[in-house]
Amino acid sequence: MRALLTVSCCLAGVAAAAPVAAAASFDCAKARAPIEKTICGDAALSELDGRLAAAYRRALALASDPEALKTEQRAWLTGKRKSCADAVCLKQAYAARLAALERLAPAGKTATYSFTKAPFVSPKIINDLSTGVADQGDQVLAIDLSDSEESNRYAGDVKVVKTGNRNPYVATREEPVEGDSEPPPEFGYRFVGRTASGIDVLFTSESGGGSGVFESLMLVRVSEETGAPSITPDSGPRQTMTFRGKRLVIRKLGEIGLGDRWDGELGVRGDEISIGADRGWFSDRTKTPGRVVKVEPPR
């Protein structure tokens, strides 16, 4: 059975076990360096690369000193791995490094993810749930956190900004384009609070690289659900797929648009969300007053 995720009040903690990787941790279509081409040209080495990436993320999530582990990993990449000239050497280097990382964080050991402290729920997951500026309604309503937090799809460093006495702002930013004067696109969130009915309220901020910074409140609920698939053999070539396994799912319930470069006070009390008057970039034009939104949870 897959590892289950745990949720605690105001932390939305998530425990997730890494899936077995079957491919390289990067896009082989974009491989340029000789080492990357060697990895992509060898199926066993590609699998080792994927497994090592998952083990590293798991170890990083559990590390008491993440920065020290990052330094150690960079040293291995630029030292032992870079010194290899063929696939045989790389396989030996990967096997040794994988064993070291798995001693720090054995497969199956869980890490608790949170909206308010490291290791954080990936901003990329929240971004996938958000509605784009050019769209209306909802496109993605739920994501399986059990598999997503340790996946290559949602891997990557996050930027964490302390916000005074409020919860930290957690963001992911694209790589800057050489010669482009505009800042790269960024998406981030900040945990505002949890309603009495167990709905988490996140303040989200999205910039497409231009001057606009579009902000919203996203309402999500994290809950354990039955429905994880598994395939078991019957007899001969026949197999049966069942959906009885447990998994933790983050489900988007709704979104409240705040506007471009909105700035104001936010709070959650009971089942009400208070949204203060806008003091942001366009406040002198819009003169948006404060409001209170009562949330009636879905049945």
N, C-alpha and C positions, 0 to 999 in steps of 0.2 A: 504494500500500500504506500502511496505517496506520503511524504512528510506533510503534516498538517500545519497550518499557520495559526498563530494565537493572537487574539486581539485584546488589548487592555484599554481602559478608559483614558481618553485624551492622548494616547500614544499610537493607537491603531497598529500595534506591533504585529509583525508578520514573520513566521518561521518558515523557511523554504529550503528544500534540499535540491542540490544541483542535479539536473538531468544528465544522462550520459551523452557526451558530445560525440558526433560521428563525422565531423568535418573540421577544417581549419577554423580558427577564431576570427579570421578576416576574409574579405571578399577576394577569392582567387582571381576573379576577372580583372582586379585592379593590382595584382601582384607585379611589382617592378624590381625589387631588390633580389639578388641571386638567392639569398636564403629563403625568401618568400616563394620563389619559383621552385626551389628544391622541395619545400614543404608541400606545395600544391601538387607536385608531380609524384608524390608517394602517398598512397592511401593510408598506410599505417602511421606515417609521420603526421599527416593531416589530422588523424584522430588524436594522436598524442598532443598536438597543438591545441585542439579544442578542449581536451580533458584538462590540460594544464591551465588554460584560461579560466575554466570553471573552478578548478581547485584554488587558483589565485584569488578569484573574487570571493570564494567562500572563506578562505583564510583571512582576507582583508576585512570581511564583515565581522569576523570573530576576534581579530587582533586587538590586543590591549594598546599597542603602539602602531597604528596604521602607517604613519609616515616612515617608520623604521623599515617596515615590510616593503613599502614602495621603493625605498632606496635600495634594499637588498635585491628586489626584482629587477630594477634598472641595471644594477651591477651585473646580474646574471645575463641579461639581454645583451649588454655591450661587452661583456667579458667572455664567459664560457660559450654562450650560444654563437656569438659573432666569430669566435676563433675556429669554428667548425667549417671544413671545406667540403664535406660530403654528407650524404644522408645517414651513413652509419654513425659518424661522430655525433650528428644532431640527435639521432635516436637515443644514444647513450646519455647525452646531455639532458634531453627532455625527461628520460626515465628517472635520472637522479634528482632533477629539480621537482618533478611530480611527486616523488616519494617524500621529499622534504616538506612540500606544501601539504601533502595529505597527513603527515604526522602532526602538523599544526591544526588541521581541520579535516578530520576523517570524513569520507563520504557518508552522508546520512546524518551528520551532526548539524543541528539547526542553528540558524542565525535569526535574531529578532529584528525585523525592519520596522521603522517608525516614521511618522510624519514630523516628529519633533526632535529626534536625536539620532545620531549615527548608530548603525547604518540606516540611511533613509530609504523610503519607498522611492524608486526611480522617478525623477520628473518626466522621463520619456513615457512612462506608463500613464501618468496624469495627462500628458500632452495628447496621447492617443485617444483619451476619453473626451477631450475638449472639442468643441465645435469651432471650426475655422472661421476666421473673420468674414470670408466670402460665402459661407454656407449658412443654412438655417436648419433648425431641428437638431436631431442627434443621429450620428452615424455609427459610432462605437459605443455600446452600452455596458459591456462587461469585459473584464480581463482576468484570466486565471493567474493569481499571484503565486500559486504553488510552483509553477514552472517559469513564470516570467522573470522573477527577480534574479535568477541565476542564469538567464539566457544571454546569448550573444546579442540578440536584438536590442536588449535594453542595457547593455554594458556601457561603461564609460564613466569618467570622473564627473563629479558634481561640484558646483560652486555653492558654498554655504556662507551666507552673510548674516551676522548677528543683527537683530533689529531692536536693540534696547531691551525693554522688559517684555517684548513680544516673542513669539516663537520664531525660529530662524527661517530665512528665505533660502530655499533650496532650488538650484537651477542647473540646466544644462545648456551649453552654448556650442554652436557649430564652429568649425575651424574658420578663421578669417581668410578671405580671399586676397592673395597678394595683389597689391596695387589698388585695392578697393578702400576708399576713405570711410565708407559707412561701416558701423559696427556689425558683426555677424549676428544672425538670428539667435534669439534666446527664448527659452520658456522656463518658468519657475513657479513655485507655489509656496504658500505659507499657511500653516494650520491655524485656523481661527478659533475653532471650538467644536464641541459635540453637543447635539441637542439631547433633550431628555429621552427622546425615542431612539437614540443611538445612531444618528446621522452625523457624519463628519463634514464639517464646512471648511473648504479650502479657498483661500484667496489665490487666484492665478494671474499671471502676467505674461504676455506674449508680445515679442517684438519681431518684426519681419526683416530687420536690418535697416529700416528707415527711421524716421523720427517718431512714428506712432508706437505707442505702448498700450496694448489693449488688455483691459483687466476685467475679471469676472469673479463671481463666487461659484464654486462647483460643490454640489452636494453629492456625497458618495456614501455607500454603506459597504462595509467589509463583513462577509459572513461565510460560514462553512456551508457548502452545498454538496449534495449527492449528485454524481453525474460524471465523475472521472472515468474515462474508458479504459478497458483492458481486454485483451484477446487471449483466450485459453483454447488449447487443443481439445477436440472431441475424440474422433476416431478417424484414422486414415488422413485424408487431406482436409477434413472438415474442421472448422474453427468456429468459436462463438465469441462475439463481441458483447460485453456487458457494460453497463454504466452505473455501477454501484459504488465506485470508489469515492472517497471524500476529497474535496479540494476547497481552498479558500479563494473566494472571488471578490474582486472589487467591482462594484456596480455603480454606475453613474445614475443618479436619480433626477438630476436637473441642474440648470445653470442660470445664474442671474447676472446679466450684463451690467457692468459698471461704467464702461466707456474708456475713451482714450486718455491716458495719463491721469486717471482718477486718483484722488487722494482724500482719505477721510477716515473716521473711526469706525471700527467694526467690533461686534460683540455677539455672543450667543448666550441667551438665558432661557432656560426651559426649552420650549419648542419655538422660540422666536429669535430671529436674526435682526439685530439693529444695524442699520447702514447710515452712517452720519452724512451730513451735508458735504458735498464735494468742495475741496479746497485746492483742487489740482489745476492743471495747465489751462483748461477751458472753463473754469468755474465762474469767471467774470462774465462769460457769455451765456452759459447754460443755466447758472444759478440753481443747480439741482438741490432740492431740500433733502433733509434726512427722512428716513422711513423705517418702518418695522415690518418685516415679513414673517408671518406666522406659518410654520411648516407643519402640514398634516401628513404624517408618514403614510406611504402606500400600504394597502392591505394585502 
